[in-house]
């Protein structure tokens, strides 16, 4: 039973559009009530419109419940389970079906490595878990609960960005939770250490690393021959799976890199010579995986057995098991080879990840792979014959003549090039999302521009297509392409699962057939922009704005003064992800891109798949430009759906700006995030500098300005009562503050904000979990053509929160409030238990703060396409969708579009999309 607390907000009477924020006083704090006595607060719309007066009376009291234990980080539902269920399946040695299949994560966006599925009747292996794997599996009905092993070909954001979210989803399934075996080279331990910041240890107890290890007590590097010896990971009656380590050649003679890390709990498999050896630096190791299926025994021939004097019976079975028997009628021994057809060798699959030309030099020197080339020293049959080679190497490597000559060693093996190929950029991998986006674009192209990934005219990606004229058995990978291993009669490529290309015309034809009235709706939406382009005195208001005219912060047409003479290249708000907890087919997890055009941009939260969403919105090259131009990234709290896309963004920026003079990117977040980034930074250089959200509150910034940084300050927060445990928790220091270091970063922060054209970026505490924040962005003032000073726009983002006074105060007179609305109004008890807000509560917070526009986001995945909301309170509000792009000049039109959006989804059922979502949503935060 969740422990819940009350606080009361006292709202005195005030002018409806007073420019001064309301005084917010907390009457009683932390009055513990049982869940059985939770009451729905009576909090009517404080901006209830009246036609006869310009003022209204706020309610004198309002009760807002929240889960105190969860806010303090003591919720028993968040406690790490001691044991998660690891399924041990009964193997089927006589597999009737087996294949490898390309899971096309990142193929259209070029942002992450594709995954590969190795399928058996009773086992599933996945190689690489880049960002978007969960979403891909949901789209294509691949059940995460059926996965037994995950293997990483490298340990970096490109190959493992989806692993944290996947582990958390599995841990939340069912009553017991689930776990999975995770394998990778020895630097996997650095990723595991980093994930401990936000993932229960129980979810990672089955991580296993192999190969040379970093150590301070060894002074030499493994010889090249020992390093490249196969390491057997799995050897059972179904498959033998081995790993061969490949490192950049430039590290062969370098001294070891010391490790200051404590003992790690992930299992380390020693190298073949039994020693733990240093090997370059973390993140440089790559792996070639060798998957060998057992041979297919020949059929038993009863006629041959009969001719050799055997009677039908147990001896037939012995011969089939490989044992010799004595003939019943002749004085001879009968051997299996006498009565069995010849055995067929088992298929062998190689997965090769050679990320750089330095790795290629090492790969060419791996002698252990020669035994899989079908012949050694021109002697046929001396080695094993490889059936299929899947190349995860990039086009820049596979196009090298040395690489292609190495490929020829494998004779007639089928080569599948699964690196980033230009042709795949044109084909959306998430068809449901693409269909959804096309429909929205038809109805309202102003808020839903056409996706950017289908255009290649500015794409400079390398391609290996057409460069293998000497190799006949080479094809480019396609999404869901299969290579069948069993049954043997079907050995070879299978294209039957490859999805057809998404044709927007067909999507729209289907929409017009399904909802004929959408044609007229699209015309009406277009007319809204024609109306808004008229002169203000001719504008026909959608709502009654007479009550607003006398207010100095508003223009005569009810639009805030901050929008007077606004330019379309001033600001664009892009909702990259609008779902909560975990990605779904239609909604990715949370991220907001604030596009400041020539002045760069900011990311507010950065859930898994944020980079892929940027590329779907702006195209590959456009997203690269956006990443290069980032001013800073701001993270609200430590929950995984808000930050696990961060490392991939930072790694791409590092690569894009390699060799270019630059400053590290500023990342602002809660102090727990720094622990994660510090640990992850030992694996990959993220080229960033961190600033605690706590140092960007109004009180902390004031103390910096007046020179009192580092001394205790009253942050002015009314969120927690003085002397309460919660206030004590919020003020609890992390590590001791290095005043000089923080001062240096704050100076950088001030410069970054100024260069972005912002007057301020201020974080404020909210009620969700320990160290949870919202943020307010205020633009600089500007002058119009006659010298009139125009206030800058103000954007407020709530993060995850219950309704709270700090949010109302920070959002006062905001141009836009982006507020989480995880649950519908009927789920108020769930919202309290999880410390989230309902749709009505989010609207009420915006109304109480006099926000001009409210955008609802962060919806539970219970609502796959459109959430449940009360349309009567939506006069200044709109519901967010993934890829929704709102130009600040279009804000007056924003609420008018909502009824048409609702029409678009009139036939949709509000249901969960998959069994995995059903299991995981109930237990996710």
Secondary structure, 3 states (H helix, E strand, C coil): CCCEEEEEEEECCEECCCCCCCCEEEEEEEEEECHHHCCCCCCCCCCCCCCCCCEECCCCCEEEEEEHHHHCCCCHHHCCCCCCECCCCCCCCCCCCEEEEEECCCCCCCCCCCEEEEEECCCEEEECCCCCHHHHHHHCCCCHHHCCEEECCCCCHHHHCCHHHHHHHHHCCCCCCECCEEEEECCHHHHHHHHCCCCCHHHHCCEEEECCCCCCCCCCECCHHHHCCCEEEEECCCEEEEEEEECCHHHCCCCCCCCCCCCCCCEEECCCCCCCCECCCCCCCEEEEEEEECCECCCECHHHHHHCCCCCCHHHHHHHCCCCEECCCCCCEECHHHHECCCECCCEEEEECCCCHHHHHHHHCCHHHHHHEEEECCEEEEEEECCEEEECCCHHHHCCHHHHHHHHCCCCCEEEECCCCHHHHHCCCCHHHHHHHHHHHHHCCCCCCCCCCCCCCCCCCCCCCCCCCCCCCEEECCCCCEEEEECHHHCEEECCCCCCCCCHHHHHHHHHHHCCCHHHHHHHHHHHHHHHCCCHHHCCCCCCCHHHCCCCCECCCCCEHHHCCCCCCCCEEEEEECECCCCCCCCCECEEEEECHHHCEEEEEECCCHHHHHHHHHHHHHHHHHHHCEEEEECCCCCHHHCCCHHHHHHHHHHHCCCCCCCCEEEEECHHHHHHHHHHCCCCCCCEEEEEHHHHEHHHHHHHHCCCCCCCCCCCCCCCCCCCHHHHHHHCCCCCCCHHHHHHHHHHHHHHHHHCCEEEEEEEECECCCCCEEEEEEECCEECCCCCEECCCEEEECCCCECCHHHHHHCCCCCEEEEECCECHHHHHHHHHHCCCEHHHHHHHHHHCCCCEEEEECECCCCCCCCCCCHHHCCCEEECCCCEEEEHHHHHHHHHHHHHHHHHCCCCCCCCCCHHHHHHHCCCC
